[in-house]
């Protein structure tokens, strides 16, 4: 019997009994069943540990970010309180040259203003000497370093001024007070005048 026949019918042993057929290449099987329970438990514990570590890291990041935000907010609050200017810094007699522009930024006029702010910085008076106008000032708002006054006209013999305006002043280092006047003309044009007041004497 040739080799091919032996492979087909199976080889007989010396006693005449037929030997079981064998394959030339061993069969390799893949398990369709889950791995042993001990292996499953180890994998689950690893996944749980990884999830716990990731969650802890996320909580620490959020907490750290929140703490940093509070620190920054605290710093800003401290800076804001540090820049608070006392009312006494605005009290006194001031004078300066203003430059007036219209809504489009076009130059309108240069004029001189004198301002007197009374004790407590809640009211005062002003004279727009170039236009021979005068009026009262009343505090309407106060920020850390700014004071906002409403101007109400009391005299305008040549009818050259507006009836009402707004004055904003804030310190300019040791130089004086920066000033910004805003008003609307009878024709509806908004005018803005800016300049620097220097101290001409205390109230």
Secondary structure, 3 states (H helix, E strand, C coil): CCHHHHHHHCCECCCCCECCCCCCCCCCCCCCCCCCHHHHHHHHHHHHHHHHHHHHHHHHHHHHHHHHHHHHHHHHHHHHHHCCCCHHHCCEEEEEEEEEECCCCCEEEEEEEEEEECCCCCEEEEEEHHHCEEEEEEEEEECCCEEEEEEEEEEECCCCCCCEEEEEEEECCCCCEEEEEEEECCCCCEEEEEEEEEEEECC
